[in-house]
Amino acid sequence: MRAAVIRDGRVEVEERPDPVPGPDEVLIRVRAAGVNGADIGQRAGRYPPPPGVTDVPGLECAGETEDGERVMALLPGGGQAELAVACRAHVLRVPEHLGWEEAGGFVEVFATAHDALFTQAQLQERDRLLVNGAAGGVGVAAVQLGVAAGARVTANTRHHHDELRALGADTELEGEYDVILELVGGANLAENLGRLAHGGRISIIGVGAGARADLDYGHLMYKRARISGSTLRSRTVAEKEDVLRRLEAFMRPHAFRVPVEETFALDRAQDAYERFAAGGKLGKIVVCPSWPGVSFV
Ligand SMILES: NC(=O)c1ccc[n+]([C@@H]2O[C@H](COP(=O)([O-])OP(=O)(O)OC[C@H]3O[C@@H](n4cnc5c(N)ncnc54)[C@H](OP(=O)(O)O)[C@@H]3O)[C@@H](O)[C@H]2O)c1
């Protein structure tokens, strides 16, 4: 199969042996795979794959199983290739309303956002939710999940205000928030604490703009605030399965969308990473292997 690989800080495409699924795994003929911050970190040499995981990047993909079923999967790596192996427990059926490109960029960001909002931060109906970094993949997922849960959602963003309002969010910051989802970095902490309601929760998921912050304990105590952080990739198979089953149950009555800013053929994976790193996008960047009958620019 052809697969993306990282060589000297660049993404190249090379021939690799087809992966062979184990007893609890499924083989997926990949139609589309999302690019994530973790891939950019892997390309830069600062986020290597965990021990025992393929060095082919790609934490999510969508495609067909050997039985022809349309699936999308959370992966420890390996999505940006013609074939990927997924743990059977980490596979979801692709909802009817999603095409391949959207499905390819769905699982990592929706699973991360769902876990951060509901399991970590205990988001409730009518809570006021602030999403910092709302125009990216996780942010757009969090906005939709929050709106679907009946929360009052504010999207904090530098771009795409109209599109985020169309998804049901306000884009003017005003008053206090019960839950703040942090997708940007430590520099936001003081402002987050200032905007947090008493008993509020800050859920830290992304630190792309810096992981250090100065914390005023007194402010934290006065607000009776809780700050939590989490990562998805480092969890056990069973823990990830739990995250996915909760997401699956929540998403069933909704038709969530994945805005795809740009799609690249697998052969142009390096360009896809460059586009992701350039910022200013809405939602996802997706790479697609070129199977017969499917063509991408
Ligand atoms: N903990 C986990 O398990 C987990 C899982 C998935 C992702 N993540 C992390 O979560 C973060 C969000 O992921 P993503 O896929 O949504 O990434 P993304 O698509 O790149 O989105 C990041 C968003 O944050 C904004 N942003 C970045 N730096 C900013 C700054 N200095 N000020 C204001 N806004 C800024 C970006 O805006 P611009 O486009 O204007 O730069 C973009 O809209 C990333 O750091 C990612 O690595 C963590």
The ligand as an SDF file (V2000), in Angstrom:
LIG
                    3D

 48 52  0  0  0  0  0  0  0  0999 V2000
   -5.9250   16.4910   24.3710 N   0  0  0  0  0  0  0  0  0  0  0  0
   -6.2800   15.7640   23.3150 C   0  0  0  0  0  0  0  0  0  0  0  0
   -6.5500   14.5760   23.3920 O   0  0  0  0  0  0  0  0  0  0  0  0
   -6.3470   16.4570   21.9920 C   0  0  0  0  0  0  0  0  0  0  0  0
   -7.0280   15.8630   20.9190 C   0  0  0  0  0  0  0  0  0  0  0  0
   -7.1460   16.5860   19.7280 C   0  0  0  0  0  0  0  0  0  0  0  0
   -6.5530   17.8310   19.6140 C   0  0  0  0  0  0  0  0  0  0  0  0
   -5.8460   18.3280   20.6780 N   0  0  0  0  0  0  0  0  0  0  0  0
   -5.2260   19.6660   20.6250 C   0  0  0  0  0  0  0  0  0  0  0  0
   -6.2800   20.6040   20.7540 O   0  0  0  0  0  0  0  0  0  0  0  0
   -5.9880   21.7730   19.9870 C   0  0  0  0  0  0  0  0  0  0  0  0
   -7.1210   22.0180   19.0050 C   0  0  0  0  0  0  0  0  0  0  0  0
   -7.1440   20.9530   18.0610 O   0  0  0  0  0  0  0  0  0  0  0  0
   -7.7620   21.2060   16.6270 P   0  0  0  0  0  0  0  0  0  0  0  0
   -7.7030   19.9230   15.8890 O   0  0  0  0  0  0  0  0  0  0  0  0
   -9.0620   21.9140   16.7570 O   0  0  0  0  0  0  0  0  0  0  0  0
   -6.6680   22.2260   16.0290 O   0  0  0  0  0  0  0  0  0  0  0  0
   -6.9060   23.3390   14.9370 P   0  0  0  0  0  0  0  0  0  0  0  0
   -7.8740   22.8190   13.9360 O   0  0  0  0  0  0  0  0  0  0  0  0
   -5.5610   23.7760   14.5260 O   0  0  0  0  0  0  0  0  0  0  0  0
   -7.6170   24.5080   15.7370 O   0  0  0  0  0  0  0  0  0  0  0  0
   -6.9420   25.3160   16.6550 C   0  0  0  0  0  0  0  0  0  0  0  0
   -7.7130   26.6210   16.7480 C   0  0  0  0  0  0  0  0  0  0  0  0
   -7.0950   27.4320   17.7610 O   0  0  0  0  0  0  0  0  0  0  0  0
   -6.8470   28.7240   17.2390 C   0  0  0  0  0  0  0  0  0  0  0  0
   -5.6210   29.3060   17.7820 N   0  0  0  0  0  0  0  0  0  0  0  0
   -4.3780   28.7880   17.7470 C   0  0  0  0  0  0  0  0  0  0  0  0
   -3.5030   29.6180   18.3230 N   0  0  0  0  0  0  0  0  0  0  0  0
   -4.2170   30.6950   18.7330 C   0  0  0  0  0  0  0  0  0  0  0  0
   -3.8870   31.8920   19.4090 C   0  0  0  0  0  0  0  0  0  0  0  0
   -2.6320   32.1560   19.7890 N   0  0  0  0  0  0  0  0  0  0  0  0
   -4.8900   32.7600   19.6770 N   0  0  0  0  0  0  0  0  0  0  0  0
   -6.1640   32.4940   19.2980 C   0  0  0  0  0  0  0  0  0  0  0  0
   -6.5290   31.3810   18.6460 N   0  0  0  0  0  0  0  0  0  0  0  0
   -5.5740   30.4900   18.3700 C   0  0  0  0  0  0  0  0  0  0  0  0
   -6.6570   28.5040   15.7580 C   0  0  0  0  0  0  0  0  0  0  0  0
   -6.9290   29.7050   15.1000 O   0  0  0  0  0  0  0  0  0  0  0  0
   -6.0510   30.1720   13.8420 P   0  0  0  0  0  0  0  0  0  0  0  0
   -6.4740   29.2800   12.7260 O   0  0  0  0  0  0  0  0  0  0  0  0
   -6.4090   31.5810   13.6920 O   0  0  0  0  0  0  0  0  0  0  0  0
   -4.6030   29.9410   14.2380 O   0  0  0  0  0  0  0  0  0  0  0  0
   -7.6750   27.4000   15.4530 C   0  0  0  0  0  0  0  0  0  0  0  0
   -8.9320   27.9040   15.1520 O   0  0  0  0  0  0  0  0  0  0  0  0
   -4.6360   21.5110   19.3230 C   0  0  0  0  0  0  0  0  0  0  0  0
   -3.6180   22.0730   20.1400 O   0  0  0  0  0  0  0  0  0  0  0  0
   -4.5340   19.9980   19.3150 C   0  0  0  0  0  0  0  0  0  0  0  0
   -3.2030   19.5470   19.2930 O   0  0  0  0  0  0  0  0  0  0  0  0
   -5.7490   17.6790   21.8530 C   0  0  0  0  0  0  0  0  0  0  0  0
  1  2  1  0
  2  3  2  0
  2  4  1  0
  4  5  1  0
  4 48  2  0
  5  6  2  0
  6  7  1  0
  7  8  2  0
  8  9  1  0
  8 48  1  0
  9 10  1  0
  9 46  1  0
 10 11  1  0
 11 12  1  0
 11 44  1  0
 12 13  1  0
 13 14  1  0
 14 15  2  0
 14 16  1  0
 14 17  1  0
 17 18  1  0
 18 19  2  0
 18 20  1  0
 18 21  1  0
 21 22  1  0
 22 23  1  0
 23 24  1  0
 23 42  1  0
 24 25  1  0
 25 26  1  0
 25 36  1  0
 26 27  1  0
 26 35  1  0
 27 28  2  0
 28 29  1  0
 29 30  1  0
 29 35  2  0
 30 31  1  0
 30 32  2  0
 32 33  1  0
 33 34  2  0
 34 35  1  0
 36 37  1  0
 36 42  1  0
 37 38  1  0
 38 39  2  0
 38 40  1  0
 38 41  1  0
 42 43  1  0
 44 45  1  0
 44 46  1  0
 46 47  1  0
M  CHG  2   8   1  16  -1
M  END
$$$$
